[in-house]
Amino acid sequence: MSCRGDSDDDSSSKRTVAYVFSPEYIDTCDSLSKVPNRASMVHSLIEAYGLLKHMSMVKPRAATIEEMAKFHTDSYLEHLQKISEDGDNDDPQSVDYGLGYDCPVVEGIFDYAAAVGGATLTAAQCLLDKKCEVAINWAGGWHHAKKDEASGFCYVNDAVLGILKLREKYERVLYVDVDLHHGDGVEDAFSFTSKVMTVSLHKFSPGFFPGTGDLTDTGLGKGRWYAINVPLEDGIKDDRYYQVFTSVMQEVRAQFNPEALVMQLGADTMAGDPMCSFNMTPVGVGKCLQYVLQWQLPTLLLGGGGYNLANTARCWTYLTAAVLGKTLSSEIPDHEFFTEYGPDYSLEISPSCRPDRNDTKHLDQVISTIKGNLKNVV
């Protein structure tokens, strides 16, 4: 399953990559009820393929409450800390802070939030310190959290914290989100500024979470035209997705000229995900990633959604190899979670036979509208 067509001496094999990891961090992330053991599965597969020796492993530290307060409100963080200590699910205030149905209160949830936020800050700091060109936190990418509420399994918006950290040094930061769901929390955080451009490709359909991210949502005030939304329908596959992605990103780069990049790579777009919406494979997402990596900007890579755990591990392992310019064997190596990859024990993900609901003429119109909007970027 080749990650690139070039020989091993291309720019990707010389790329310096930092990988945020500690056993304690993985354990903490494994406890997230929506994706149990996912962090371990991802890390174990990356390790089994022998990719760790090509990256510098960086031990994350937990974010302080002050660091999280660069985005989140004190009252939200204090409440999260309070209920986390006793695992109190009955606090009447919790509902005001988005805690409950989608974001259950479990004991230690504050420590989980601080761990994820701190890991993305650690990765961003590696880029600021020029210790690497690409920094990876696959257990991050929780893009729905708002400044004063949890949302969609996201308790802390580590993507926002990472962008704010990069903004300490870089004037213009680009955020690109290829998760199945709209990156609403990140867009909201930066909707009034022209210093951060947010680009989200996502499923947009009546009743589909979070319900935002229409083509006409373009930012507010000084940030008008600096939010780009690419609404898509079910069934899109690699080739067409890549075509849309490159058409938009080419124009984004020309008009915005970013100095640093944060990319959220949620794997719930994969064929076989329980979300059953897009029909992508790691190869398609990998091509999108390679397209922006060729810009050679300081780049922070984050995870996100991905509810078929084995496919999510397949995807992020493949993407890690793509960043490193390595080609991986099709056969899943023997490791702790080997049995999860049956019945074929193969790295590939095959598209399902589902129709692509995206009309070519409509997609061309979407791209043309976006290109027109980007002409307003000064």
Residue pairs with C-beta under 8 A, 6 or more apart in sequence:
1 283
1 318
1 327
1 328
1 329
1 330
1 347
1 348
2 327
3 286
3 318
3 321
3 322
3 325
3 326
3 327
3 328
4 10
4 12
4 290
4 322
4 325
4 327
6 12
6 325
8 325
10 325
11 294
11 296
11 325
12 290
12 293
12 322
12 323
12 324
12 325
13 324
13 325
13 326
15 133
15 134
15 293
15 323
15 324
15 325
16 56
16 131
16 132
16 133
16 134
17 54
17 55
17 56
17 132
17 133
17 134
17 135
17 136
17 323
17 324
18 55
18 56
18 57
18 58
18 123
18 126
18 127
18 131
18 132
18 134
18 135
18 136
19 46
19 52
19 55
19 56
19 57
19 58
19 135
19 136
19 320
20 58
20 59
20 60
20 119
20 120
20 122
20 123
20 135
20 136
20 137
20 139
21 43
21 57
21 58
21 59
21 60
22 59
22 60
25 39
25 59
25 60
25 115
25 119
25 139
26 39
26 40
26 43
26 139
28 108
28 111
28 112
28 115
29 38
29 39
29 112
29 115
29 116
29 139
30 36
30 37
30 38
30 39
30 40
31 106
31 108
31 112
32 38
32 39
32 112
32 153
33 104
33 106
34 153
34 307
35 306
35 307
35 309
35 312
37 309
37 337
38 306
38 309
38 312
38 313
39 138
39 139
40 336
40 337
41 309
41 310
41 312
41 313
41 337
41 340
42 138
42 139
42 303
42 312
42 313
42 316
42 317
43 138
44 313
44 335
44 336
44 337
45 313
45 314
45 317
45 332
45 335
45 337
46 52
46 316
46 317
46 320
47 335
48 332
48 333
48 334
48 335
49 317
49 321
49 328
49 329
49 333
51 317
51 320
51 321
51 324
51 326
54 324
54 326
55 136
55 320
55 324
56 131
56 132
58 122
58 123
58 126
58 131
58 135
59 122
60 115
60 118
60 119
60 122
60 123
60 137
61 118
61 122
62 111
62 114
62 115
62 117
62 118
63 114
63 115
63 117
63 118
63 121
63 156
63 161
64 114
65 77
65 81
65 114
67 117
67 118
67 121
67 161
68 77
68 113
68 114
68 117
68 156
68 161
69 77
70 161
70 164
71 147
71 157
71 160
71 161
71 164
71 189
72 145
72 147
72 148
72 156
72 157
73 147
73 148
75 148
76 97
76 147
76 148
76 149
79 91
79 93
79 94
79 97
79 99
80 97
80 99
80 109
80 110
80 113
80 150
80 155
81 110
82 88
82 91
83 89
83 91
83 94
83 99
83 105
83 109
84 105
84 107
84 108
84 109
84 110
84 111
85 107
85 110
86 107
87 105
87 106
87 107
87 108
88 94
88 105
89 100
89 104
89 105
91 105
94 100
94 105
96 149
97 148
97 149
97 150
98 146
98 149
98 150
98 151
99 105
99 149
99 150
102 150
102 151
102 152
102 153
103 150
103 151
103 152
103 153
103 154
103 155
109 155
112 155
113 155
113 156
114 156
116 137
116 139
116 140
116 142
116 156
116 158
117 156
117 158
117 161
119 137
119 139
119 140
119 158
120 137
120 140
120 158
120 159
120 161
120 162
120 300
120 302
121 158
121 161
121 162
121 165
122 137
123 135
123 136
123 137
123 140
123 162
123 300
124 135
124 161
124 162
124 165
124 166
124 300
125 165
126 132
126 135
127 133
127 135
127 166
127 260
127 298
127 299
127 300
128 165
128 166
128 168
128 169
128 298
133 296
133 298
133 299
134 293
134 299
134 300
134 301
134 323
135 299
135 300
135 301
136 301
136 320
136 323
137 158
137 300
137 301
137 302
137 303
138 301
138 302
138 303
138 316
138 320
139 303
140 158
140 159
140 162
140 302
140 303
141 158
141 159
141 179
141 264
141 265
141 266
141 302
141 303
141 304
142 153
142 154
142 155
142 156
142 157
142 158
142 159
142 304
143 154
143 157
143 159
143 177
143 179
143 181
143 183
143 184
143 185
143 186
143 264
143 266
143 304
144 151
144 152
144 153
144 154
144 157
144 181
144 183
144 184
144 185
144 210
145 151
145 154
145 155
145 156
145 157
145 160
145 185
146 157
146 185
146 188
147 157
147 189
151 184
151 185
151 210
152 181
152 209
152 210
154 185
157 185
157 186
157 189
158 302
159 175
159 183
159 185
159 186
159 262
159 264
159 302
160 185
160 186
160 189
160 190
162 262
162 300
162 302
163 173
163 175
163 186
163 189
163 190
163 196
163 262
166 173
166 260
166 262
166 298
166 300
167 173
167 195
167 196
169 260
170 258
170 259
170 260
170 298
171 195
171 259
172 195
172 196
172 197
172 256
172 257
172 258
172 259
172 260
173 195
173 196
173 197
173 258
173 259
173 260
173 261
173 262
174 196
174 197
174 199
174 252
174 256
174 258
174 260
174 261
174 262
174 297
175 183
175 186
175 190
175 196
175 197
175 198
175 199
175 261
175 262
175 263
175 264
176 199
176 200
176 249
176 261
176 262
176 263
176 264
176 292
177 183
177 186
177 198
177 199
177 200
177 201
177 202
177 263
177 264
177 266
177 304
178 201
178 245
178 263
178 264
178 265
178 266
178 269
178 285
178 288
179 200
179 202
179 264
179 265
179 266
179 268
179 269
179 304
179 305
180 202
180 203
180 266
180 268
180 269
180 273
180 275
180 277
180 278
180 305
181 202
181 203
181 208
181 209
181 210
181 266
181 268
181 305
182 200
182 202
182 204
182 210
182 212
182 213
182 229
183 198
183 200
183 202
183 213
183 264
184 210
184 212
184 213
186 198
186 200
186 264
187 198
187 200
187 212
187 213
187 217
187 219
187 227
187 229
190 196
190 198
190 223
190 226
190 227
191 219
191 220
191 221
191 223
191 227
192 219
192 220
192 221
192 222
192 223
193 222
193 223
193 226
194 222
194 223
194 226
194 377
194 378
196 226
197 226
197 227
197 228
197 252
197 256
197 258
197 377
198 226
198 227
198 228
199 228
199 230
199 248
199 249
199 252
200 213
200 228
200 229
200 230
201 230
201 232
201 241
201 244
201 245
201 248
202 213
202 229
202 230
202 231
202 232
203 231
203 232
203 233
203 234
203 277
203 278
204 213
204 214
204 229
204 231
204 232
204 233
205 233
205 234
208 277
213 229
213 231
214 229
214 231
215 229
215 230
215 231
215 366
215 369
215 370
217 227
217 229
218 224
218 225
218 226
218 227
218 228
218 229
218 373
219 225
219 226
219 227
224 376
225 373
225 374
225 376
225 377
226 256
226 377
228 248
228 252
228 370
228 373
228 374
230 244
230 248
230 366
230 370
231 366
232 241
232 244
232 278
232 358
233 356
233 357
233 358
234 277
234 278
234 354
234 356
234 357
235 277
235 278
235 279
235 354
235 355
235 356
235 357
235 358
236 278
236 279
236 280
236 356
236 358
237 279
237 280
237 284
237 351
237 356
238 280
238 281
238 283
238 284
238 287
238 351
239 284
240 356
240 358
240 363
241 269
241 278
241 280
241 284
241 288
242 284
242 287
242 288
242 291
244 363
244 366
244 367
245 288
245 291
246 288
246 291
247 367
247 371
248 367
248 370
248 371
249 291
249 292
251 370
251 371
251 374
252 258
252 374
253 295
255 374
255 375
255 377
256 374
256 377
258 295
258 297
259 297
259 298
260 297
260 298
260 299
260 300
261 292
261 295
261 297
261 298
261 299
261 300
262 299
262 300
262 302
263 289
263 292
263 299
263 300
263 301
263 302
264 302
264 303
264 304
265 285
265 289
265 301
265 302
265 303
265 304
265 315
265 316
265 319
266 303
266 304
266 305
266 306
267 273
267 285
267 303
267 304
267 305
267 306
267 311
267 312
267 315
267 316
268 275
268 277
268 304
268 305
268 306
268 307
269 277
269 278
269 280
269 285
270 278
270 280
270 281
270 282
270 306
270 308
270 311
270 312
270 314
270 315
270 349
271 278
271 279
271 280
271 281
271 311
271 349
271 350
271 351
271 352
272 308
272 311
272 349
272 352
273 306
273 307
273 308
273 311
274 307
274 308
275 305
275 307
279 351
279 352
279 354
279 356
280 351
281 348
281 349
281 350
281 351
282 314
282 315
282 318
282 319
282 349
283 318
285 315
285 319
286 318
286 319
286 322
289 301
289 319
289 322
289 323
290 322
292 299
293 299
293 323
301 319
301 323
303 312
303 316
306 312
306 315
306 316
309 340
310 337
310 340
310 341
311 349
313 337
313 340
314 341
314 347
314 348
314 349
315 349
317 328
317 347
318 328
318 347
321 327
321 328
328 347
329 347
330 346
330 347
330 348
331 345
331 346
331 347
332 338
332 341
332 345
332 346
332 347
338 345
